[in-house]
Amino acid sequence: KHTTFAELPYGEQRLLLVARAAIKTPELLILDEACQGLERHLRRRVLDFVDRLGALNHSTVLSITHDPDEYLACTRQTLTLSPNGIGKKPAWRLTPTLPPA
């Protein structure tokens, strides 16, 4: 039996969308809230997939998120934008992280 995109579970739809974006092996893959609305086990699956895909394709993966803690396990570097207070300029901080074990 063939399954349509609409019939897939939400997590499978997310994986398919990421795979579709990466199929042409881009040098830069930008993901905006790729794990939003997913349960923890599905977030981990999507992030592991993205990490393997980036390594396999030698791609840079730029992930935008409001929950950076979930990405720390699979990132090489993080760039954090954090406001210094109302009306002040935001501060950019590049924080190197260790590769996943």
FIDOKE-375691 format. One record per atom (N, C-alpha, C): residue number from 1; chain; atom name; x, y, z; residue in one letter. Coordinates in nm, 2 decimals, m for minus. Each point is the difference from the previous one (the first is absolute). Example, Ala and Ser with C-alpha at 12.3 -4.5 7.8 and 13.67 -1.06 7.14 Angstrom:
nudren pos:1 unit:A site:N x:1.32 y:m0.57 z:0.78 code:A
nudren pos:1 unit:A site:CA x:m0.09 y:0.12 z:0.00 code:A
nudren pos:1 unit:A site:C x:0.09 y:0.12 z:0.00 code:A
nudren pos:2 unit:A site:N x:m0.04 y:0.11 z:m0.07 code:S
nudren pos:2 unit:A site:CA x:0.09 y:0.11 z:0.00 code:S
nudren pos:2 unit:A site:C x:m0.08 y:0.11 z:0.08 code:S
END
This chain:
nudren pos:1 unit:A site:N x:0.08 y:m0.12 z:0.00 code:K
nudren pos:1 unit:A site:CA x:m0.08 y:0.12 z:0.00 code:K
nudren pos:1 unit:A site:C x:0.09 y:0.12 z:0.00 code:K
nudren pos:2 unit:A site:N x:m0.04 y:0.10 z:m0.08 code:H
nudren pos:2 unit:A site:CA x:0.08 y:0.13 z:m0.01 code:H
nudren pos:2 unit:A site:C x:m0.07 y:0.09 z:0.10 code:H
nudren pos:3 unit:A site:N x:0.08 y:0.08 z:0.07 code:T
nudren pos:3 unit:A site:CA x:m0.05 y:0.10 z:0.09 code:T
nudren pos:3 unit:A site:C x:0.03 y:0.14 z:m0.05 code:T
nudren pos:4 unit:A site:N x:m0.10 y:0.09 z:0.00 code:T
nudren pos:4 unit:A site:CA x:0.02 y:0.13 z:m0.04 code:T
nudren pos:4 unit:A site:C x:0.07 y:0.08 z:0.11 code:T
nudren pos:5 unit:A site:N x:0.05 y:0.12 z:m0.03 code:F
nudren pos:5 unit:A site:CA x:0.07 y:0.08 z:0.09 code:F
nudren pos:5 unit:A site:C x:m0.10 y:0.04 z:0.12 code:F
nudren pos:6 unit:A site:N x:m0.12 y:0.03 z:m0.04 code:A
nudren pos:6 unit:A site:CA x:m0.10 y:0.04 z:0.10 code:A
nudren pos:6 unit:A site:C x:m0.03 y:m0.11 z:0.10 code:A
nudren pos:7 unit:A site:N x:0.02 y:m0.12 z:m0.04 code:E
nudren pos:7 unit:A site:CA x:m0.04 y:m0.12 z:0.09 code:E
nudren pos:7 unit:A site:C x:0.12 y:m0.04 z:0.09 code:E
nudren pos:8 unit:A site:N x:0.12 y:0.06 z:m0.02 code:L
nudren pos:8 unit:A site:CA x:0.11 y:m0.03 z:0.08 code:L
nudren pos:8 unit:A site:C x:m0.01 y:0.07 z:0.14 code:L
nudren pos:9 unit:A site:N x:0.05 y:m0.06 z:0.10 code:P
nudren pos:9 unit:A site:CA x:0.01 y:0.06 z:0.13 code:P
nudren pos:9 unit:A site:C x:0.08 y:0.13 z:m0.01 code:P
nudren pos:10 unit:A site:N x:m0.03 y:0.10 z:0.09 code:Y
nudren pos:10 unit:A site:CA x:0.07 y:0.13 z:m0.01 code:Y
nudren pos:10 unit:A site:C x:0.15 y:m0.01 z:0.00 code:Y
nudren pos:11 unit:A site:N x:0.06 y:m0.09 z:0.09 code:G
nudren pos:11 unit:A site:CA x:0.14 y:m0.01 z:0.00 code:G
nudren pos:11 unit:A site:C x:0.06 y:m0.06 z:m0.13 code:G
nudren pos:12 unit:A site:N x:m0.07 y:m0.09 z:m0.06 code:E
nudren pos:12 unit:A site:CA x:0.04 y:m0.05 z:m0.13 code:E
nudren pos:12 unit:A site:C x:0.00 y:0.11 z:m0.11 code:E
nudren pos:13 unit:A site:N x:m0.11 y:0.08 z:0.01 code:Q
nudren pos:13 unit:A site:CA x:m0.01 y:0.11 z:m0.09 code:Q
nudren pos:13 unit:A site:C x:0.13 y:0.10 z:0.01 code:Q
nudren pos:14 unit:A site:N x:0.04 y:0.03 z:0.13 code:R
nudren pos:14 unit:A site:CA x:0.11 y:0.08 z:0.02 code:R
nudren pos:14 unit:A site:C x:0.13 y:m0.06 z:m0.06 code:R
nudren pos:15 unit:A site:N x:0.02 y:m0.13 z:0.03 code:L
nudren pos:15 unit:A site:CA x:0.12 y:m0.07 z:m0.06 code:L
nudren pos:15 unit:A site:C x:0.00 y:0.01 z:m0.15 code:L
nudren pos:16 unit:A site:N x:m0.12 y:m0.02 z:m0.06 code:L
nudren pos:16 unit:A site:CA x:m0.01 y:0.00 z:m0.15 code:L
nudren pos:16 unit:A site:C x:0.03 y:0.14 z:m0.05 code:L
nudren pos:17 unit:A site:N x:m0.05 y:0.11 z:0.07 code:L
nudren pos:17 unit:A site:CA x:0.03 y:0.13 z:m0.05 code:L
nudren pos:17 unit:A site:C x:0.15 y:0.04 z:0.01 code:L
nudren pos:18 unit:A site:N x:0.07 y:m0.05 z:0.11 code:V
nudren pos:18 unit:A site:CA x:0.14 y:0.02 z:0.01 code:V
nudren pos:18 unit:A site:C x:0.07 y:m0.07 z:m0.11 code:V
nudren pos:19 unit:A site:N x:m0.03 y:m0.13 z:m0.02 code:A
nudren pos:19 unit:A site:CA x:0.06 y:m0.07 z:m0.11 code:A
nudren pos:19 unit:A site:C x:m0.02 y:0.06 z:m0.13 code:A
nudren pos:20 unit:A site:N x:m0.12 y:0.05 z:m0.03 code:R
nudren pos:20 unit:A site:CA x:m0.03 y:0.07 z:m0.12 code:R
nudren pos:20 unit:A site:C x:0.09 y:0.12 z:m0.02 code:R
nudren pos:21 unit:A site:N x:0.02 y:0.08 z:0.10 code:A
nudren pos:21 unit:A site:CA x:0.08 y:0.12 z:m0.01 code:A
nudren pos:21 unit:A site:C x:0.15 y:m0.04 z:m0.02 code:A
nudren pos:22 unit:A site:N x:0.04 y:m0.11 z:0.05 code:A
nudren pos:22 unit:A site:CA x:0.14 y:m0.04 z:m0.01 code:A
nudren pos:22 unit:A site:C x:0.03 y:m0.09 z:m0.12 code:A
nudren pos:23 unit:A site:N x:m0.09 y:m0.04 z:m0.08 code:I
nudren pos:23 unit:A site:CA x:0.02 y:m0.10 z:m0.10 code:I
nudren pos:23 unit:A site:C x:0.10 y:0.05 z:m0.11 code:I
nudren pos:24 unit:A site:N x:0.02 y:0.13 z:m0.02 code:K
nudren pos:24 unit:A site:CA x:0.09 y:0.05 z:m0.09 code:K
nudren pos:24 unit:A site:C x:0.14 y:0.03 z:0.06 code:K
nudren pos:25 unit:A site:N x:0.02 y:m0.05 z:0.12 code:T
nudren pos:25 unit:A site:CA x:0.12 y:0.02 z:0.07 code:T
nudren pos:25 unit:A site:C x:0.05 y:0.15 z:0.00 code:T
nudren pos:26 unit:A site:N x:m0.08 y:0.08 z:0.06 code:P
nudren pos:26 unit:A site:CA x:0.04 y:0.15 z:0.01 code:P
nudren pos:26 unit:A site:C x:0.12 y:0.02 z:0.09 code:P
nudren pos:27 unit:A site:N x:0.08 y:0.10 z:m0.03 code:E
nudren pos:27 unit:A site:CA x:0.11 y:0.04 z:0.08 code:E
nudren pos:27 unit:A site:C x:m0.05 y:0.05 z:0.14 code:E
nudren pos:28 unit:A site:N x:m0.12 y:0.07 z:m0.01 code:L
nudren pos:28 unit:A site:CA x:m0.06 y:0.05 z:0.12 code:L
nudren pos:28 unit:A site:C x:m0.15 y:m0.04 z:0.01 code:L
nudren pos:29 unit:A site:N x:m0.03 y:m0.06 z:0.11 code:L
nudren pos:29 unit:A site:CA x:m0.14 y:m0.04 z:0.02 code:L
nudren pos:29 unit:A site:C x:m0.05 y:0.08 z:0.12 code:L
nudren pos:30 unit:A site:N x:m0.11 y:0.08 z:m0.03 code:I
nudren pos:30 unit:A site:CA x:m0.06 y:0.08 z:0.11 code:I
nudren pos:30 unit:A site:C x:m0.13 y:m0.06 z:0.04 code:I
nudren pos:31 unit:A site:N x:0.00 y:m0.03 z:0.13 code:L
nudren pos:31 unit:A site:CA x:m0.12 y:m0.06 z:0.06 code:L
nudren pos:31 unit:A site:C x:m0.06 y:0.10 z:0.10 code:L
nudren pos:32 unit:A site:N x:m0.13 y:0.03 z:m0.01 code:D
nudren pos:32 unit:A site:CA x:m0.06 y:0.10 z:0.09 code:D
nudren pos:32 unit:A site:C x:m0.10 y:m0.08 z:0.09 code:D
nudren pos:33 unit:A site:N x:0.04 y:m0.02 z:0.12 code:E
nudren pos:33 unit:A site:CA x:m0.09 y:m0.07 z:0.10 code:E
nudren pos:33 unit:A site:C x:m0.04 y:m0.14 z:m0.06 code:E
nudren pos:34 unit:A site:N x:0.10 y:m0.08 z:m0.04 code:A
nudren pos:34 unit:A site:CA x:m0.02 y:m0.13 z:m0.06 code:A
nudren pos:34 unit:A site:C x:m0.07 y:m0.09 z:0.10 code:A
nudren pos:35 unit:A site:N x:0.02 y:0.02 z:0.13 code:C
nudren pos:35 unit:A site:CA x:m0.06 y:m0.10 z:0.10 code:C
nudren pos:35 unit:A site:C x:m0.12 y:0.06 z:0.07 code:C
nudren pos:36 unit:A site:N x:m0.05 y:0.11 z:m0.04 code:Q
nudren pos:36 unit:A site:CA x:m0.11 y:0.06 z:0.07 code:Q
nudren pos:36 unit:A site:C x:m0.12 y:m0.09 z:0.00 code:Q
nudren pos:37 unit:A site:N x:m0.06 y:m0.02 z:0.11 code:G
nudren pos:37 unit:A site:CA x:m0.12 y:m0.08 z:0.01 code:G
nudren pos:37 unit:A site:C x:0.02 y:m0.15 z:0.01 code:G
nudren pos:38 unit:A site:N x:0.12 y:m0.04 z:0.00 code:L
nudren pos:38 unit:A site:CA x:0.03 y:m0.15 z:0.00 code:L
nudren pos:38 unit:A site:C x:0.02 y:m0.05 z:0.14 code:L
nudren pos:39 unit:A site:N x:m0.03 y:m0.12 z:0.03 code:E
nudren pos:39 unit:A site:CA x:0.03 y:m0.06 z:0.13 code:E
nudren pos:39 unit:A site:C x:0.15 y:m0.03 z:0.01 code:E
nudren pos:40 unit:A site:N x:0.05 y:m0.01 z:0.12 code:R
nudren pos:40 unit:A site:CA x:0.14 y:m0.01 z:0.02 code:R
nudren pos:40 unit:A site:C x:0.07 y:m0.11 z:m0.08 code:R
nudren pos:41 unit:A site:N x:m0.06 y:m0.12 z:m0.01 code:H
nudren pos:41 unit:A site:CA x:0.07 y:m0.11 z:m0.08 code:H
nudren pos:41 unit:A site:C x:0.00 y:0.04 z:m0.15 code:H
nudren pos:42 unit:A site:N x:m0.10 y:0.07 z:m0.05 code:L
nudren pos:42 unit:A site:CA x:0.00 y:0.04 z:m0.14 code:L
nudren pos:42 unit:A site:C x:0.10 y:0.11 z:m0.02 code:L
nudren pos:43 unit:A site:N x:0.01 y:0.10 z:0.09 code:R
nudren pos:43 unit:A site:CA x:0.10 y:0.10 z:m0.01 code:R
nudren pos:43 unit:A site:C x:0.14 y:m0.06 z:m0.01 code:R
nudren pos:44 unit:A site:N x:0.03 y:m0.09 z:0.09 code:R
nudren pos:44 unit:A site:CA x:0.13 y:m0.07 z:m0.01 code:R
nudren pos:44 unit:A site:C x:0.03 y:m0.07 z:m0.13 code:R
nudren pos:45 unit:A site:N x:m0.11 y:m0.06 z:m0.05 code:R
nudren pos:45 unit:A site:CA x:0.02 y:m0.07 z:m0.13 code:R
nudren pos:45 unit:A site:C x:0.02 y:0.10 z:m0.12 code:R
nudren pos:46 unit:A site:N x:m0.07 y:0.11 z:0.00 code:V
nudren pos:46 unit:A site:CA x:0.02 y:0.11 z:m0.10 code:V
nudren pos:46 unit:A site:C x:0.14 y:0.05 z:0.01 code:V
nudren pos:47 unit:A site:N x:0.05 y:0.04 z:0.13 code:L
nudren pos:47 unit:A site:CA x:0.13 y:0.06 z:0.02 code:L
nudren pos:47 unit:A site:C x:0.11 y:m0.10 z:m0.04 code:L
nudren pos:48 unit:A site:N x:m0.01 y:m0.13 z:0.03 code:D
nudren pos:48 unit:A site:CA x:0.10 y:m0.10 z:m0.04 code:D
nudren pos:48 unit:A site:C x:0.00 y:m0.01 z:m0.15 code:D
nudren pos:49 unit:A site:N x:m0.11 y:0.00 z:m0.06 code:F
nudren pos:49 unit:A site:CA x:m0.01 y:m0.01 z:m0.15 code:F
nudren pos:49 unit:A site:C x:0.07 y:0.12 z:m0.06 code:F
nudren pos:50 unit:A site:N x:m0.02 y:0.12 z:0.05 code:V
nudren pos:50 unit:A site:CA x:0.06 y:0.13 z:m0.05 code:V
nudren pos:50 unit:A site:C x:0.15 y:m0.01 z:0.02 code:V
nudren pos:51 unit:A site:N x:0.04 y:m0.04 z:0.12 code:D
nudren pos:51 unit:A site:CA x:0.14 y:m0.01 z:0.03 code:D
nudren pos:51 unit:A site:C x:0.07 y:m0.10 z:m0.10 code:D
nudren pos:52 unit:A site:N x:m0.05 y:m0.12 z:m0.02 code:R
nudren pos:52 unit:A site:CA x:0.06 y:m0.10 z:m0.09 code:R
nudren pos:52 unit:A site:C x:0.00 y:0.06 z:m0.15 code:R
nudren pos:53 unit:A site:N x:m0.11 y:0.06 z:m0.03 code:L
nudren pos:53 unit:A site:CA x:m0.01 y:0.06 z:m0.14 code:L
nudren pos:53 unit:A site:C x:0.10 y:0.10 z:m0.02 code:L
nudren pos:54 unit:A site:N x:0.02 y:0.09 z:0.09 code:G
nudren pos:54 unit:A site:CA x:0.10 y:0.11 z:m0.01 code:G
nudren pos:54 unit:A site:C x:0.14 y:m0.06 z:m0.01 code:G
nudren pos:55 unit:A site:N x:0.03 y:m0.10 z:0.08 code:A
nudren pos:55 unit:A site:CA x:0.13 y:m0.07 z:m0.01 code:A
nudren pos:55 unit:A site:C x:0.02 y:m0.07 z:m0.13 code:A
nudren pos:56 unit:A site:N x:m0.10 y:m0.07 z:m0.05 code:L
nudren pos:56 unit:A site:CA x:0.01 y:m0.08 z:m0.12 code:L
nudren pos:56 unit:A site:C x:0.02 y:0.09 z:m0.12 code:L
nudren pos:57 unit:A site:N x:m0.07 y:0.11 z:0.00 code:N
nudren pos:57 unit:A site:CA x:0.00 y:0.09 z:m0.12 code:N
nudren pos:57 unit:A site:C x:0.10 y:0.11 z:0.02 code:N
nudren pos:58 unit:A site:N x:0.07 y:0.01 z:0.11 code:H
nudren pos:58 unit:A site:CA x:0.10 y:0.10 z:0.03 code:H
nudren pos:58 unit:A site:C x:m0.07 y:0.14 z:m0.01 code:H
nudren pos:59 unit:A site:N x:m0.12 y:0.01 z:0.05 code:S
nudren pos:59 unit:A site:CA x:m0.08 y:0.12 z:0.00 code:S
nudren pos:59 unit:A site:C x:0.01 y:0.07 z:0.13 code:S
nudren pos:60 unit:A site:N x:m0.02 y:0.13 z:m0.01 code:T
nudren pos:60 unit:A site:CA x:m0.02 y:0.08 z:0.12 code:T
nudren pos:60 unit:A site:C x:m0.15 y:0.00 z:0.03 code:T
nudren pos:61 unit:A site:N x:m0.04 y:m0.03 z:0.12 code:V
nudren pos:61 unit:A site:CA x:m0.14 y:0.00 z:0.04 code:V
nudren pos:61 unit:A site:C x:m0.02 y:0.12 z:0.10 code:V
nudren pos:62 unit:A site:N x:m0.09 y:0.09 z:m0.04 code:L
nudren pos:62 unit:A site:CA x:m0.03 y:0.11 z:0.08 code:L
nudren pos:62 unit:A site:C x:m0.14 y:m0.02 z:0.05 code:L
nudren pos:63 unit:A site:N x:m0.01 y:m0.03 z:0.13 code:S
nudren pos:63 unit:A site:CA x:m0.13 y:m0.03 z:0.06 code:S
nudren pos:63 unit:A site:C x:m0.05 y:0.12 z:0.09 code:S
nudren pos:64 unit:A site:N x:m0.11 y:0.05 z:m0.02 code:I
nudren pos:64 unit:A site:CA x:m0.06 y:0.11 z:0.08 code:I
nudren pos:64 unit:A site:C x:m0.10 y:m0.06 z:0.10 code:I
nudren pos:65 unit:A site:N x:0.02 y:0.03 z:0.12 code:T
nudren pos:65 unit:A site:CA x:m0.09 y:m0.06 z:0.11 code:T
nudren pos:65 unit:A site:C x:m0.01 y:0.10 z:0.11 code:T
nudren pos:66 unit:A site:N x:m0.11 y:m0.02 z:0.08 code:H
nudren pos:66 unit:A site:CA x:m0.02 y:0.07 z:0.12 code:H
nudren pos:66 unit:A site:C x:0.03 y:m0.09 z:0.12 code:H
nudren pos:67 unit:A site:N x:0.04 y:m0.12 z:m0.03 code:D
nudren pos:67 unit:A site:CA x:0.04 y:m0.10 z:0.10 code:D
nudren pos:67 unit:A site:C x:0.14 y:m0.05 z:m0.03 code:D
nudren pos:68 unit:A site:N x:0.11 y:0.08 z:0.03 code:P
nudren pos:68 unit:A site:CA x:0.13 y:m0.05 z:m0.04 code:P
nudren pos:68 unit:A site:C x:0.05 y:m0.12 z:0.07 code:P
nudren pos:69 unit:A site:N x:m0.05 y:m0.03 z:0.12 code:D
nudren pos:69 unit:A site:CA x:0.05 y:m0.11 z:0.08 code:D
nudren pos:69 unit:A site:C x:m0.01 y:m0.13 z:m0.08 code:D
nudren pos:70 unit:A site:N x:m0.11 y:m0.02 z:m0.07 code:E
nudren pos:70 unit:A site:CA x:m0.02 y:m0.12 z:m0.07 code:E
nudren pos:70 unit:A site:C x:0.11 y:m0.02 z:m0.12 code:E
nudren pos:71 unit:A site:N x:0.06 y:0.11 z:m0.04 code:Y
nudren pos:71 unit:A site:CA x:0.09 y:m0.01 z:m0.11 code:Y
nudren pos:71 unit:A site:C x:0.15 y:m0.02 z:0.05 code:Y
nudren pos:72 unit:A site:N x:0.02 y:0.03 z:0.12 code:L
nudren pos:72 unit:A site:CA x:0.14 y:m0.01 z:0.05 code:L
nudren pos:72 unit:A site:C x:0.06 y:m0.13 z:m0.01 code:L
nudren pos:73 unit:A site:N x:m0.07 y:m0.11 z:0.01 code:A
nudren pos:73 unit:A site:CA x:0.06 y:m0.13 z:m0.02 code:A
nudren pos:73 unit:A site:C x:0.05 y:m0.03 z:m0.13 code:A
nudren pos:74 unit:A site:N x:m0.05 y:0.07 z:m0.11 code:C
nudren pos:74 unit:A site:CA x:0.04 y:m0.04 z:m0.13 code:C
nudren pos:74 unit:A site:C x:0.06 y:0.12 z:m0.08 code:C
nudren pos:75 unit:A site:N x:0.04 y:0.11 z:0.07 code:T
nudren pos:75 unit:A site:CA x:0.06 y:0.11 z:m0.07 code:T
nudren pos:75 unit:A site:C x:0.15 y:0.00 z:0.01 code:T
nudren pos:76 unit:A site:N x:0.07 y:0.06 z:m0.10 code:R
nudren pos:76 unit:A site:CA x:0.14 y:0.02 z:0.01 code:R
nudren pos:76 unit:A site:C x:0.03 y:0.14 z:0.05 code:R
nudren pos:77 unit:A site:N x:m0.09 y:0.10 z:m0.04 code:Q
nudren pos:77 unit:A site:CA x:0.01 y:0.14 z:0.05 code:Q
nudren pos:77 unit:A site:C x:m0.14 y:0.05 z:0.01 code:Q
nudren pos:78 unit:A site:N x:m0.01 y:0.10 z:0.09 code:T
nudren pos:78 unit:A site:CA x:m0.13 y:0.07 z:0.01 code:T
nudren pos:78 unit:A site:C x:0.03 y:0.15 z:m0.01 code:T
nudren pos:79 unit:A site:N x:m0.10 y:0.06 z:m0.05 code:L
nudren pos:79 unit:A site:CA x:0.00 y:0.15 z:m0.01 code:L
nudren pos:79 unit:A site:C x:m0.13 y:0.04 z:0.07 code:L
nudren pos:80 unit:A site:N x:0.02 y:0.07 z:0.12 code:T
nudren pos:80 unit:A site:CA x:m0.11 y:0.03 z:0.08 code:T
nudren pos:80 unit:A site:C x:m0.03 y:0.15 z:m0.01 code:T
nudren pos:81 unit:A site:N x:m0.12 y:0.04 z:m0.03 code:L
nudren pos:81 unit:A site:CA x:m0.04 y:0.14 z:0.00 code:L
nudren pos:81 unit:A site:C x:m0.08 y:0.02 z:0.13 code:L
nudren pos:82 unit:A site:N x:0.05 y:0.09 z:0.09 code:S
nudren pos:82 unit:A site:CA x:m0.07 y:0.02 z:0.12 code:S
nudren pos:82 unit:A site:C x:m0.01 y:0.15 z:0.03 code:S
nudren pos:83 unit:A site:N x:m0.12 y:0.04 z:0.03 code:P
nudren pos:83 unit:A site:CA x:m0.02 y:0.15 z:0.02 code:P
nudren pos:83 unit:A site:C x:0.07 y:0.04 z:0.13 code:P
nudren pos:84 unit:A site:N x:0.05 y:0.12 z:0.00 code:N
nudren pos:84 unit:A site:CA x:0.06 y:0.06 z:0.12 code:N
nudren pos:84 unit:A site:C x:m0.10 y:0.08 z:0.08 code:N
nudren pos:85 unit:A site:N x:m0.12 y:0.00 z:m0.04 code:G
nudren pos:85 unit:A site:CA x:m0.10 y:0.07 z:0.07 code:G
nudren pos:85 unit:A site:C x:m0.08 y:0.08 z:m0.10 code:G
nudren pos:86 unit:A site:N x:m0.11 y:0.06 z:0.05 code:I
nudren pos:86 unit:A site:CA x:m0.09 y:0.07 z:m0.09 code:I
nudren pos:86 unit:A site:C x:0.07 y:0.13 z:m0.05 code:I
nudren pos:87 unit:A site:N x:m0.01 y:0.02 z:m0.13 code:G
nudren pos:87 unit:A site:CA x:0.06 y:0.12 z:m0.06 code:G
nudren pos:87 unit:A site:C x:0.15 y:0.00 z:m0.03 code:G
nudren pos:88 unit:A site:N x:0.06 y:m0.11 z:0.04 code:K
nudren pos:88 unit:A site:CA x:0.15 y:m0.01 z:m0.02 code:K
nudren pos:88 unit:A site:C x:0.03 y:m0.09 z:m0.12 code:K
nudren pos:89 unit:A site:N x:0.11 y:0.01 z:m0.06 code:K
nudren pos:89 unit:A site:CA x:0.04 y:m0.08 z:m0.11 code:K
nudren pos:89 unit:A site:C x:0.02 y:m0.15 z:0.04 code:K
nudren pos:90 unit:A site:N x:m0.04 y:m0.09 z:m0.08 code:P
nudren pos:90 unit:A site:CA x:0.03 y:m0.14 z:0.04 code:P
nudren pos:90 unit:A site:C x:0.15 y:m0.03 z:m0.01 code:P
nudren pos:91 unit:A site:N x:0.04 y:m0.10 z:0.08 code:A
nudren pos:91 unit:A site:CA x:0.14 y:m0.04 z:0.00 code:A
nudren pos:91 unit:A site:C x:0.01 y:m0.14 z:m0.07 code:A
nudren pos:92 unit:A site:N x:0.10 y:m0.01 z:m0.08 code:W
nudren pos:92 unit:A site:CA x:0.02 y:m0.13 z:m0.07 code:W
nudren pos:92 unit:A site:C x:0.12 y:m0.07 z:0.07 code:W
nudren pos:93 unit:A site:N x:m0.02 y:m0.12 z:0.02 code:R
nudren pos:93 unit:A site:CA x:0.10 y:m0.08 z:0.07 code:R
nudren pos:93 unit:A site:C x:0.02 y:m0.13 z:m0.07 code:R
nudren pos:94 unit:A site:N x:0.12 y:m0.03 z:m0.05 code:L
nudren pos:94 unit:A site:CA x:0.03 y:m0.13 z:m0.07 code:L
nudren pos:94 unit:A site:C x:0.06 y:m0.09 z:0.11 code:L
nudren pos:95 unit:A site:N x:m0.07 y:m0.11 z:0.02 code:T
nudren pos:95 unit:A site:CA x:0.05 y:m0.09 z:0.11 code:T
nudren pos:95 unit:A site:C x:0.03 y:m0.13 z:m0.06 code:T
nudren pos:96 unit:A site:N x:0.13 y:m0.04 z:m0.01 code:P
nudren pos:96 unit:A site:CA x:0.03 y:m0.13 z:m0.05 code:P
nudren pos:96 unit:A site:C x:m0.04 y:m0.11 z:0.09 code:P
nudren pos:97 unit:A site:N x:m0.05 y:m0.11 z:m0.05 code:T
nudren pos:97 unit:A site:CA x:m0.04 y:m0.11 z:0.08 code:T
nudren pos:97 unit:A site:C x:0.08 y:m0.13 z:m0.05 code:T
nudren pos:98 unit:A site:N x:0.00 y:m0.09 z:0.09 code:L
nudren pos:98 unit:A site:CA x:0.07 y:m0.13 z:m0.04 code:L
nudren pos:98 unit:A site:C x:m0.09 y:m0.08 z:m0.09 code:L
nudren pos:99 unit:A site:N x:0.06 y:m0.08 z:m0.09 code:P
nudren pos:99 unit:A site:CA x:m0.08 y:m0.09 z:m0.08 code:P
nudren pos:99 unit:A site:C x:m0.07 y:m0.10 z:0.09 code:P
nudren pos:100 unit:A site:N x:m0.11 y:m0.06 z:m0.05 code:P
nudren pos:100 unit:A site:CA x:m0.07 y:m0.10 z:0.08 code:P
nudren pos:100 unit:A site:C x:0.09 y:m0.12 z:0.02 code:P
nudren pos:101 unit:A site:N x:m0.02 y:m0.06 z:0.12 code:A
nudren pos:101 unit:A site:CA x:0.08 y:m0.12 z:0.03 code:A
nudren pos:101 unit:A site:C x:m0.05 y:m0.12 z:m0.07 code:A
END
